[in-house]
Amino acid sequence: MEFLKQDFMNENETIGNNRNSILPESLNDTCTITETNGTYFCYCLIDKNHSGLWDFTAIRQWILNSSYEFQFDLKCVNFSKIALPWPIKAKNIDFVRVKRCTITGFFMDYGNPYIETIPDHLRVMDISNSVVLIGLQDLVTMVTNFKEVTEDYNCGNDKTLQTLIYANVTYIYDMDEINSLEEGKSENSEDEIIGAGSNMIANTRELDHRCSFNELKEIDQSTSTTKSRYFLSIQTELSTFPKLTFYNLSNTGQIEITKEFQTWWRFFPKMELLDLSLYNIISTIDLDPSAYTWSTFKIKIDLRYNNITELSQEDLELLGSLPNVDVDIRYNPIHCECSDHMIELLEIIHDDTKWEAMGLHRYDYLKNMTCNLPDKLKGRKLSEITKSDISCPMFSATSPAPIIVLSICIVILIVIIILLTKFRKEIFILTYTRFHIILPCQPAEVSENKTYDAFVSYSSQDEEWVSKTFKELEASSQSDGYHQFRFCLHHRDFIPGKTIFDNVIDSVESSRHTVIILSKHFLQSHYCMYEFHEAFQQSIIERKRHMVVVLMENIPEGELPTDLKRCLKTFTYIRRDDSIFKDRLIFAMSHKGRKETKSISTNTSSDCIENPVFSSSEKDVTLRLETSRPRHDDSVITLSQIVPDLVVGHNESKSNGYTIA
């Protein structure tokens, strides 16, 4: 829309208006009005002398009976004040742009029954580089009664809004009220205010309505360091966005690609561009590998200028496996120091055949990305660097170190040969399942408070065998001396009313393991494959062997999807016809730290062999710490995403001013 892309006037233009009947007389010297095709375009330059005169409520009443449409473009000098109450509803105002203003009266329309009579009309809301002045008493009153908030007040103009820009907006509290609170003059104690904010998240999720942004196509909430960690969760739980194509969260301090964006097609089915660029601090490429199955639209995810320092082979395989997703990671600080990931990356970059086979032709720009560290390689393109350039330590010809290392390797090899006799794995398993004894040198396990021991993923064609086998395990586990197993079977334990996707995600996350019943029927089911990808993701997140694979029958390698083929090459699976199948399955799912299990040694040295049922090395996961500091949420998709962190962040705001970029 051209009006959105251009300003009516610059701040040096002459202001004034002699059409006194159109707006209140107090705005005659402030606003300039032009009329085109039944629409009044009102440009208002608000300086210090006119601060506080522009009042949305008064203007709404003044133009109530006008047959014209109104569009307002407001610019403030030195953050002069205007009164603009949420939810900015008027029967004949369809465009509001505000820049560099201090907004007062934000909760002025709360509880105003007139709001319920105004149909949604606003198409464009553009508020940027501004400050919202919050009155604590008004905030507490609204928060305390938030369960009673109406759909019209909470959702605003959700039925008509097409463009939402809410960029670089800061919330501050009325300092007079803050001082009054500190002096004990306020009726609401500080603890009560913080308590109200803490309950706000729960109250928000109990609202009996959802906001339907049926026409919204663009959201720009960029340039903010005060995004709440809850805002996307609340936004997607309580609102729908069937037509949204562009979402801008650049320069907002994002530390990861949230789960809502990893599976964007569930919440934003028409998304075409997700902008997470410009000085966020995302360090890993976390996307759902099942995106190629569920997303039918091409999407570009902009991760430029983040904190991605390395690319692993797994990252490249993920990018190549998603033909409908384009990820832009240029201008990230790549570290070209000696590491396994760096060596793998260079090998793939210099092998054109492998590069094409992995489907990376769309990512040729990666070859031209430059190193940030070390200093001697800074600015060098990845395509120009070889393994010899990254200075991996090498032994000199005269050094005794190779002989020492070789001797150590021989000794270690002999020890491994002695330990790994032909039936060593079976001994570990049977001594545990038959005699409840943990042999020394088994990996230590951390106790987990999970609802189920395992979520069983299977095709309905295998339901009879699955039901019989796992119900027998549940019934016999207590009598055999084990902790009584509890399994999640979808035909029995899925919660009615929840979507299949949510049931799968909740079941995988609430189970210590996921058992994959792999058969030809399993491969033919989209839902089974979705469950496999969720279980694989959970293995990476938990950094343990979450997934247990049971092979029901021989399946030709050519019939296996790439991900499953790679998984079966990595993990040792359990065959259904194995003579100790039940023992292997019990051992794989049992918690080896339970007190009823005997242990003949407390030594859990890291030099011992790994789990005898599975043997693989999984992808390392970079742990990301969430900040515990209270933060304000400046999202204004709905009111329920604004209020929680305004209150929770009250302590911080008492000492902080505001900064406009």
N, C-alpha and C positions, 0 to 999 in steps of 0.2 A: 504494500500500500504506500503510495507516494507520499501521502501526508505524514506517515510514520517515519519516512526516511529523510525528511527535510524539515528544517525549522522555518516558522513563518517569518521571523525577523531576527536579526542579531541584536545584541544588547545595546548597541549604539544608535539604533533607529529611534525616531521620534515616537513617543507614546501619546495616546489621547483618544478620545471618542466623544463625538457630539450627539450620538444617538442615545439619549438619556433613558429612553423607555425600555431598552433591551436588557440591561443589567442594572443592579442597584446603583444609585447616584454616587455612592462612596468609591465606586470603581471607575468613574469617568476618566480620572487622570492616570489610571493604571492599565486599563485594557484597551486594545485596539481590535475592532470588529470588522470582518468582511463577510459578505454573504454570497453564496454560490448554490444555485439549485435547491433552495429551501433549507440550507444548512448555514448556521452562523459559526464562523471560525473565530474564536476569541483568543488573542494572544495577550497575556498579562505579564508585565515586567514589574515585579514586586520588590521595591527597595525598602530601606530602613524606615522611611517616612510613612509607608503604606503597609508596614508589617502588621499582620493580624486582621487586615480588612477583608481579605478574600476568604469567605466562609461558604463552604459547599452547602450547608443546610439552608442558609439564607438564599443562596442563588437557586437552589432546588425549588424553594417556595415561590421565588420571584417569577421563574419561568414556567411554573406549573401549567398554566393554561395556554402557553404558546404553542402554535402549530409548527414551529420550526424545530429542527434538530440542532444540538449544540455540541461543539467540540472545543476543548480547552487545552491550551498550551501555556504552562506556567513556568516562568524562570524567576528565581529569587536571587537577590544580591546579598551576599554575606549571610546566607541562610536565614533570610527573613521568614516570618511565620505565616502559615496558612492553616485553616481549619478544614481537615479532610477526614471525616469519620468512615470507618469500615461499616458496611461493605460497599460504599461508593455507589449507591443505587439512586437513580432518578429516572423518571419516565421518558425524558427526551435528551439525555446526555449519553452519547455513545463513544466518546473518546476523551481520555484524560491523560495528559502528560505532565509530569512534575520533575523539575530538575533543581538541585542545590537549594532545597527548601527545608525548613523545620516544620514538621507536620504535627499539629496539636489536635486535641479532641478525638483521638483515635477510637475510643470506646463510647463516643457521644450517642450513637444510635443504638447501643445495647438496651434491650427492653422496650424499644420504641415500636409500638404496634403498627405505626404507619409503614414501616419497612415491609411488613408482610403483604401490604396492598400494592406494592410497586412491582410490576413484572420485570424480569431480567431484561436489560437493555444495553449495557456497556459491552462494546466489542473490543476495545483496546485500552489496557491499563499499563502505562509506562511511567514507573517511578524509579529514578536513579540518582545516585550521588546525593542522597538526602538523609535527614535525621527524623526519627519518629520519637516524639516526647511522650512518655508513658506516665500517667498518674497512678500511683500505687493503690490508692483507695478504689479507684475505678477498676483496676486490674483484679484486686482481691474480690471485689463484689462479683465480677463476672466469672472468675475462676470457681468461687465457692458454689455458684449456681449453674455450673457449666452443663450438667446433665439436662438442664431444661432449655438449653440453647436451641433455637429453631433452625430448620434447614435453610431458610432464606438468609438468616444472619450469618450462619457458619459458612455456607457455600458461596455466598455473594452472587455474582452474575454468572454462575456456572453454565447456564443453558445458552448464553449468547457470546461469552468471551472467546475471542479468536487469538489474540496475542497478549501475552503477559510478560512484561519486563519489570523486574524488581531487583535491580543490580546496585551493589554498593550502598545498601541501606543499613543504617545503624540505629539501634534502639538505645535510648538513654532514659533515665528516670528523672522525674521532677525533683530537683534538689531541695526545694522547700519541704516537700513531703519526706524526703530522706532525712533531712535534719530534724524534722519533727519526730520521726520514728526513733532516731538516736537519742533524743531528749526525753523519750517516754511519753510524748504527748499523743501518739497515735493510738486508736482503739485496737489496732491489729499489731500484735507483737511480731518481731522478726521471725520467730519460730513458726508462728501461724502462717505467715506468708510463704515461707519455704516449704512448710508442710502441704499447703494448698497446691503449690507447684509440683511437689513430688507425687501427689495424687492425680495430677492432671492427665498423665499418660493413660492411666487406667480409666478415668472418666471419659476421655476422648474415645476409647475403644468401645465404650458402652452406649454410644449414641445410636439412636434407632434409625438413622438415615445415612445415605451415601450421596456424595456429590458427583454428578454426572457432567463432566466437561465435554459435551458432545461435539462442540465446534472448535475447541482449543487445538491449535496447530503448532504454536511456538511458545516455549518457556525459556526465559533468560533470567537466571538467578546467580549470575556470575559475580565475582569480586566480593568475597566475604570470607572472613576467618571465623565466623561465629555460627556455622552450620551445626545444628544439633545432630548427634548420631542417630536420633530417632526419626528425623523428619521424613526420610524416604519410606521408612516402614509404615508410619502413620499415613503418609500420602497415598501409598498404594493399597492400604487396607480400607481406607474410607472414601476413595475417589476412583473414578474410571476415566481413561483418556483414550477413547477409541480412534481419534484422528490425529493425535500428537505425532509430529514428524521431526521436531527439533527440540533438543533439551540442552541448555548450556549451563554447566556447573564449573566452568573454568575459573581458576584462581579462587578456590573456595576451601583450600586446605584438605582436600580429600586424600586419605591415606591408603585407600584400596578401592577396587571395583566392587561395590556392594553386591549382595546376592540379588537385589532387585534389578540391577543392570547386567549381572551375569546371565540371567534368564529374562531378558528384557521383553521378549515376545509375550510373556504372560501378562505384563502390566501395560506395555506400550506397543501394541501389535503393529502399528504403522510407522514406528520409529525409523528414520533414515539417517539422522546424524546425532550422535551423542558426543558432546564436547566436554572432555575432562582435562583439557590442556592448560597451558600457561601457569606454571608454578604450583600445581598440586604436587603431592609427594608420593604418588603411587609408584611402587617399586617392583611389582610383579604383574604379569599378564594373566589375570584370572578370568577365564571365560568358560562357560559350560560347553563341554565337547559335544553335547547332543544338540547344539544349536542348528547344525545342518539338517536335522530331522524335523525340528518344530518351527523354525523361523522360515517363512516363505518370502520375506522381503530382504533386499540388500540393505545393509547398514554400514555406516562408517563410524568408527570409534576413534576419536582424536585423543591420543595420549602424549602429544608433543610436550616438551619442557616439563617432564616429570622427573622421577628419580630412579629410572630403570638403569641399573649399572651393568647387568650381564644378561646374556641370552643363552639358554640351554638348548640342547637338541630337542627336549620335550616341548619347549616354547615354539620352536620352528615347526615341529610336527603338528602342534595345535593350530598354528596360523595356517598351515597348508591344508589342513583337513576341513576348514570352514570356508567354502567357496563363496558363501553369501555374506561374509564379514570382511571388511577392510579395516585393518588396525594401523594407525599411523603413529609410530614411536620415534620419529626423527627428533633430533635436538635433545636427546637424553644423554646423560654423562656416562658413556660406556667405559668400563675399566678394562684395559687391555693387558692386565697382569697375568702371570702364569697361573692357570687353573684348568681343571678338567673341562669345565664348560667352555672356556675360551679356546682350548685345543679343538674340541668338537665343532665349535662354531667356525673356526678357520678351515677345518677339513671340509665342511659342507660348502662354505663359500667358494673354495677353490675347486670343487668338484662339480662341474656344470651338469653332468648327468644326474648326480644325486640331487642337486638343487631342483632340477626340473621334475624328477620323480617324486619329490616331496610336495610338489604343487606350489613352489615358492616364486614362480615367475612374476606374480603380482607384487612381490616384495623385493624387487631388484634394488630398490633404494637402500636396503640394508647394507649392501656392499659399499655404498658411498658414505655411510655413517662414519664419523671420526672418533678417535680415542680421546678420552678426557684424562686418563691416567694410564701409565706413569708419564712423567714430564717428558721423557725422551721420545715418546710416541704420540704426544698430544698433537692433535690436528691431522694425524695420519689416517687415511681411509682404511677400513677393514680389508678391502680387496687388495691393498698394497702390502699387507703385513703377513709374514709367514711365522711358523712356529719358532724359528730361530730368532725372530725379532722380540719375542715376549720374554726372553731371558729366563727360561726354566732352568733350574740348577743342573749343572753337568759335572761329572767327576773328571778330574784331569788324568792323563795317562800314567803319571807317576804316583798318583795317590793310592794308598793302601785301602781306601774306602770301598772300592768295588769288591775286593777279596773278602772284606769283613761282611759286607752286605750279602754277598753270595753265600758265605758260610752260614750266616743267620737264616737265609732263605732255605738252605738245605736242611738245617736243623728243624725249622718250622715245618717243612714238607714231610719230614720223617714222622714228626709228632702227629701231623694231620693224618697220615696214612695209617698210623697205629690206631688213632682214635676212630677214624671213619672206616670201620670194618663193614663187611657186607650188610649186616643186619643191625647196625647201630641205631638207625632211625626207629626200626621196629622195637628195639629194646627200650628206648626212651618212651615210646607210646604205650607199650604193654605194661611196663612197670608202673605207669601212672594209672591206666584204666583198670588193670586187674588187681593191683596191690596198693593203689593210692599213694605211691611214693614218687617224689620228684628227685630225679638224679641230679648230681651237681652239674654246674655249667649250663643250666638252661636259662634263657633270658628272663630277667625279672619283669613282672607285670604290675602295672599300677591299677589299683582297684578303681572301678568306675561305677557310678550310681546310675545305671541304665534300667529302663523299664523291661527290656527284653534281652535275652541272651543272644538271640539272632532273629533277623528279619529274613524270611525265606522267599526268594524270588523265583517263580516258576510259571510255566505255561499251564493253562487250564487243562490241557491234554494230559499233563502229568499229575493232576490234582489227586487222583486216587492213591498213587504210590507215595506222594509227598505227605498226604494226610495220615496214612497208615504209619509211615516211618517216623515222622516227627511226633505224632501223638504217643507212639510207643516209647520214644525217648523221654518225653515229658513224664509218662507214667512210671517208667522204670528207673529214672535217674535218682529219685529219693531213696528207693529201696536198695539201690546198689551202693549207696554211701556218698553220692555226689550231691552237690547243691542241685536242687530241683530245677531243671531247665524250664524256661518259658520262652516259647517261640511266637513270633508274629506271622500269622498266615492270613493272606489278604481276604480269602473267602470267609474267614472267621473274625478277624480282628480289625479290619478297616472300619473307620467311623463313618456311618451313614451321614449324608449331607455335605461332607467335605469332598473337594475335587480329588480325582485320582492322583494328580500331581502332588497336592498337599499331603495326602495320605502317605504317598511313597516317601517324600522328603522327611516327614515327621517320623515314620517308621524306621528309616535308615539312621537318622540322628539319635533315636531313642534306643537303638540296639547296639550291643557291643560288637556284633558281627553281622554281615549280610551273607547268606548262603545262596549262591547262584546254582540253580538246578539246570545245567546246560544240556540241552537236547536240540534236535532239529526243530521241534515245536517252539522252543524258546527263541531261536534265531528268527522265526517268522513273525514274532510279536513285537510291535513297536513299543508297547508298554514294558515288556520284559527288557528290551534294550535300554529304555530310559532308566529302569531300575538298576541295570548294570552300571551305567554311567554315574548315577548318584552314589552307588556303593564305591566306585573307584575314586570319586572325588572325596568321599568320606575317609578312605584310606590315606589319601594325601593330607587331608586336614588333621587327622588324628595321629599321623606319623607312626602308624602301626598296621599290622596285617588285619585289616577290618574285613576283608573279603575272603570267603571260603568258596571254592569252585568244586562242584560235584559233577563229573562227566558221566552222563547217563548212557551214552552210546558213542561208538566211533564216528567221528564227523570228519569228512575229507577237509584238508586244510583250505582248499579253494572255496569252500562254502562259508568259511568264517569271515566276518567283517574284520577290517584291519585292526581295530582297537582290541577286539577279543583275541585275535591271532597273536598280537603283541603281548597281551595279558597272559595267555596260556604259555608263551615262551618264557615269560618272566616268573610266573607263579607255578609251583608244583601243585597239581590238582589231585583230587581224590576220585578214583574210579568207582563206579557203582558195584562192579564185579570183583573188587578187591577182597581178598579173603579176610582182612581185618578192617573192612570198611567202617563198621560201627565204631571200632576203637579209634580209628583215625579221626572220624567226625567228632566224637566226644572229646578227644584230646585237643582238637583245633578250637573247639568252642568253650572249653573249660577255662576258668580263671585259676591259674596255677598258684595264686597267693592265698587261697582260702585256707582257713585255719584247720578244717577237717582233713586236709591233705598233709601227709607226712613228708618230711624232707630230710634226706640223709646228709645234707651239707648245706651250709648257709652261704657258701662261696658262689657268687654270681659274677665271676670275672668276665669282663668284656672280651677276653680272648677265647671264650668257649664257643662251641658251634651254635648256629642259629636254630630256630624252631624246626623240629624234625618233620613237620607236616609240610611246611612251605619254605622255600629258599629263593630269595630275590632281593634286589636292592631297589627301593622305591625312591622317587624323586624327593630331594630335600625341599623343605618348605621354609620360607622366610617368615619368621614370626613377627607379627606387627602389633605393637602395643597401642591400645586406644587410650587417649588422654582421659583422665578422670576429672579434669577441671570442668566446672559447670559452664555451659555456653548458652548463648541466646540463639534462637532459631529465627532466621529472617525469611523463611519461606512463607509466602502469602497465597499459596494455592487455595487453602481454606483457613479459616480462623483457628481451627483446632491444631494447626501446625505452627502457629505463631506463639500461642500463650504459654505452653509448658515451660520452655526454657527462659522466657522472660522472667518468670517467677523464680525458677530454680537458680537462675544466674544473678539473683538480687544482690548477694554479698559482693560479687565481683564488680557489679556496676556502680557500687557506692563510691569506689575510689577511681573509677575510670571515666574519662571523658569520651570524646568520639573523634575519629579521624576520617576525613573524607579523602579518598585517593584522587 
